[in-house]
């Protein structure tokens, strides 16, 4: 298996080379892919704590996190992404030893669920493994592939994995955050991890309900909310204005809040 070495900050890891993801890994290596994400990981991961990576994809945050945290529990249901993640971990003995991969998604209830290629933003070019797979379909008629995958509730995941040292949760699940996050209140309050969550913009007809409810949950659960750059987010004040998330006029509080939420919000106790 051909491989190449990726360098981010003072962390290096190996990945498969010569395939579909070469261009992506070049962006990671050059620092152009989500620099804010690696900055958050660098600042918050601790060697004595566990990182829970919800939406591990092919492993950029898993491979980096496994070099910084004491343990990584990686959640990835997409069958193509999961296969690539396992191949990349096999090239990194230390990361592999520090990582447990769960080939399932987290969902409100344990069982079987449909995973859709392209998620909200499905197009004719959407494929499993392209990072856009989601529990939410695009809503457009026909043409969207789906597979049935295993789903675990957060309580069932906790019964199967040792999360006693949990210190950091990363969530990037292409809209699934609107289904999952509000079911995790008791779990988050008990473990008190730092949460780094990337939000995705759902279709306009669903935005008000999904965004409002999820942001209210964040405010009720976490006393402190920041941008990925560490700047405080006045989310409570924005919610008090009764923003219209469906239209999000340019320069409105709703539009500006979603812009930073899409880059990732840090929530801490």
FENSUL-V493410 format. One record per residue. RES is the residue in one small letter. SS is DSSP state (2 for helix, 1 for strand, 0 for the rest). PHI is phi in whole degrees, -180 to 180 (NA if undefined). OMEGA is omega as a letter, one per 20 degrees, with the letter a starting at -180 (* if undefined). Layout:
res/ss/phi/omega
RES/SS/PHI/OMEGA
RES/SS/PHI/OMEGA
This chain:
res/ss/phi/omega
x/0/NA/r
x/0/-72/r
x/1/-141/r
x/1/-140/a
x/1/-102/r
x/1/-105/r
x/1/-118/r
x/1/-134/a
x/0/54/r
x/0/-105/a
x/1/-111/r
x/1/-130/r
x/1/-153/a
x/1/-104/r
x/1/-138/r
x/1/-66/r
x/0/-120/r
x/0/82/a
x/0/-136/a
x/0/-60/a
x/0/-100/a
x/2/-58/a
x/2/-64/r
x/2/-62/a
x/2/-66/r
x/2/-65/r
x/2/-66/r
x/2/-62/a
x/2/-65/a
x/2/-80/a
x/0/90/a
x/0/-89/r
x/0/-94/r
x/0/42/r
x/2/-59/a
x/2/-66/a
x/2/-65/r
x/2/-68/r
x/2/-65/r
x/2/-64/r
x/2/-60/a
x/2/-60/a
x/2/-80/a
x/2/-115/a
x/0/-75/a
x/0/-128/a
x/0/-66/a
x/0/-96/a
x/0/-120/r
x/1/-103/r
x/1/-105/r
x/1/-104/a
x/1/-104/a
x/1/-96/a
x/0/98/a
x/0/-75/a
x/0/55/a
x/0/-93/r
x/0/114/a
x/2/-59/a
x/2/-80/r
x/2/-66/a
x/2/-65/r
x/2/-68/a
x/2/-64/a
x/2/-68/r
x/2/-87/a
x/2/-115/a
x/0/-92/r
x/0/-71/a
x/1/-157/r
x/1/-123/r
x/1/-110/a
x/1/-106/a
x/1/-110/r
x/0/-150/a
x/0/-91/a
x/0/-62/a
x/2/-63/r
x/2/-73/r
x/2/-63/r
x/2/-61/r
x/2/-62/r
x/2/-69/r
x/2/-59/a
x/2/-64/r
x/2/-66/r
x/2/-68/r
x/2/-62/a
x/2/-62/r
x/0/-87/a
x/0/-134/a
x/2/-54/a
x/2/-67/r
x/2/-64/r
x/2/-63/r
x/2/-68/a
x/2/-93/a
x/1/-123/r
x/1/-112/a
x/1/-104/r
x/1/-110/a
x/0/-85/a
x/0/-163/r
x/1/-110/r
x/1/-91/a
x/0/-149/r
x/0/-56/a
x/0/-136/r
x/0/-74/r
x/1/157/r
x/1/-115/r
x/1/-136/r
x/1/-90/r
x/1/-113/a
x/1/-108/r
x/0/-68/r
x/0/82/r
x/2/54/r
x/2/-53/a
x/2/-106/a
x/0/-57/r
x/0/-139/r
x/0/-63/a
x/0/-97/a
x/0/-69/r
x/0/-136/r
x/0/-62/a
x/0/95/a
x/0/-91/r
x/0/86/a
x/0/-103/a
x/0/-58/a
x/1/-152/r
x/0/-73/r
x/0/-100/r
x/0/-82/a
x/0/-73/a
x/0/89/r
x/0/-84/a
x/0/-73/r
x/0/71/r
x/0/86/a
x/0/-100/a
x/0/-71/r
x/1/-145/r
x/1/-132/r
x/1/-88/a
x/1/-129/r
x/1/-74/r
x/1/-124/r
x/1/-126/r
x/0/-75/a
x/2/-64/r
x/2/-70/r
x/2/-72/r
x/2/-61/a
x/2/-65/r
x/2/-73/a
x/2/-100/a
x/0/-123/r
x/0/-84/r
x/0/-111/a
x/0/-66/a
x/0/-107/a
x/1/-60/r
x/1/-128/a
x/1/-150/r
x/1/-123/r
x/1/-108/a
x/1/-129/r
x/0/-146/a
x/0/-131/r
x/0/52/r
x/0/100/r
x/0/-63/r
x/2/-59/a
x/2/-73/r
x/2/-86/a
x/2/-88/a
x/2/-57/a
x/2/-70/r
x/2/-91/a
x/0/-107/a
x/2/-57/a
x/2/-62/r
x/2/-61/a
x/2/-68/a
x/2/-67/a
x/2/-76/a
x/2/-88/r
x/0/55/r
x/0/-82/r
x/1/-76/r
x/1/-111/r
x/1/-118/a
x/1/-127/r
x/0/-98/a
x/0/-99/a
x/0/-125/a
x/0/-85/r
x/0/-76/r
x/0/-54/a
x/2/-56/a
x/2/-69/a
x/2/-111/a
x/2/-66/a
x/2/-56/a
x/2/-66/a
x/2/-69/a
x/2/-70/a
x/2/-59/a
x/2/-62/a
x/2/-71/r
x/2/-68/r
x/2/-62/r
x/2/-61/r
x/2/-57/a
x/2/-67/r
x/2/-73/a
x/2/-94/a
x/0/-113/r
x/0/-75/a
x/1/-131/r
x/1/-132/a
x/1/-132/r
x/1/-74/r
x/0/-63/r
x/0/-91/r
x/0/89/r
x/0/-92/a
x/1/-58/r
x/0/-109/a
x/0/-80/a
x/2/-66/r
x/2/-62/r
x/2/-66/r
x/2/-63/r
x/2/-62/a
x/2/-65/r
x/0/-77/a
x/0/65/a
x/0/-65/r
x/0/-96/a
x/0/-76/a
x/0/-75/a
x/0/-105/r
x/0/49/r
x/0/-59/r
x/0/-53/r
x/0/67/r
x/0/-77/r
x/2/-55/r
x/2/-65/a
x/2/-64/a
x/2/-68/r
x/2/-67/r
x/2/-68/r
x/2/-62/r
x/2/-74/a
x/2/-69/r
x/2/-70/r
x/2/-78/r
x/0/119/r
x/1/-113/r
x/1/-103/r
x/1/-121/a
x/1/-134/r
x/0/-95/*
